[in-house]
Amino acid sequence: MRNRRLAADAQQVHAAFASTPLIQVLGAYGDPPETYRIQFNIRGLVRGPGGQPVVSEQHVAEIQLTRDYPRQSPSCKILTPIFHPNIEPAMICVGDHWTAGERLVDLIVRIGEMIAFQAYNIKSPLDGEAAMWAD
């Protein structure tokens, strides 16, 4: 059953992002894929000189579908610098909102919304400085 879900996810991810320049699948690893490398070509923030946030328009994330997926949320991390209350290099906080019925495509879009500061939670931050800035 898990392999059917992984195969369906792979098909949906490739179909959803094949024709958009905003989200690109850089790689899908495994058969069926369990790890995805996704490039987001959207405006987000990174720490600039003096620690002040500056705009960056390219971000790369890695999504690992855990052994307990889809019951457990995927493990998501950012591979490029970022300034965001709910993202640190080792983790993108997606677990609070995950349900087993959620599509991987929707999670990828949600990560893009987070990068673009369309979604964030300053009450439970991974990066306190970014949370204070966002507040």
N, C-alpha and C positions, 0 to 999 in steps of 0.2 A: 504494500500500500504506500509506504514512504517513497519508493522508487517512482511510482506513478505520479505522486505529488511533485517530486523533484523534476521529472520530465515535463509535466504540465507547466511548472514554474519557468523552466528554461524556455519553453516555446512562447509563453506569454511575455517574458522579459525581452526576448529578441524581437518579437512582433511589435511590442509597444514602443521600443526605442530605436528601431531600425531607421526611421525617417526623420528623427528630430536631432537638431544640432545641440540641444540643451543638455541631454543626457545620453551618454554613449557607453556601450558595454565594451570595455577594453579587453576583457577576458572572462571566460566561464570555464572553470576547471573541475574535472571529474566526469564520470559517465554513469548516470546523469550528473550534471554540475551540482556541486555543493559549495563552491566558492566563486564569488563574482567580484570582479574589479570594475568599478563604475566611475566614469569621469563626468563631473557636473560642470558645464560651461555656463555658470550663472554667477551673479555678483554675490559675494560673501565678504567677510572680513578676516584679516590676518593681523598679527601684531607687527607694526612697523617700527621705525626708529623711535627709540624712547618708550617703546611699549604701547604707543598709541595705535588704535585700530586704523587700518587702511584697506581699501577695496582690493580684492583679488577676484579674478573672473574664471579661475579654473581650480577645481578641487577634485581629489580622487579619494574614493572610499572603497573599503573591502568588506564584503558581506559573506560571512561563513554560516552555512546552514548546519546547525549543531546536530548531534546524534538524536536528540529529542525533538527536533523540528518535525512537524509544525506546532506541537504542543508547547514547546519552549521557543522564545523569540530567537531570531538569528543573532549571532555575535557580529557587531558592526564596529568598524574602526575607521578613522580618517588617516590617510597616508600622506597628506599634505598639510602644511601649517594652516591653522584656523583660529579665529577668535569668536567663541560662541559659548553661552552659559552651559549648554548641555552636551558639549563635545570636547573631549580631550584626546590626545594622540592615541591612547589605548582603547578608547570606547566612545561610541555614540549612544546616548541614552534613549533607547527605543522600547525598552521592556515594559514601561508603565502603560503603554497603549496597545500592546500586542495581544491578539487573539488568534487561536488556531485557524480560524476561517479567513484571516486576512491574507490577501494576495501579496506575493513578493513584489510585484509591480507597484502596488500601493505603498509599500514600505520604502521603496526606492524614491518614489515621488515625495514622500514625507521627509526623507533625508534631504532632498533638494529644497523643500520648503524650510527646513531648519537652517540650512546653509544660508538661504536668502533672508533669514530673520522673519519669515512669515509664521514661524512656530518656534516658541521657546518657553521655558519654565524657569523663572528666576527664584522660585521658592525651593527648588531642589537642584542646585547647580553642581556641575562637575568643575566648572571654572568660576570661582567666586568673583574674580576681577571682571570677567565678561558679564556676569550677572549684575554687578553694581553698575557697570557702564550701561547695560540695557535698561536698567531701572531708571 
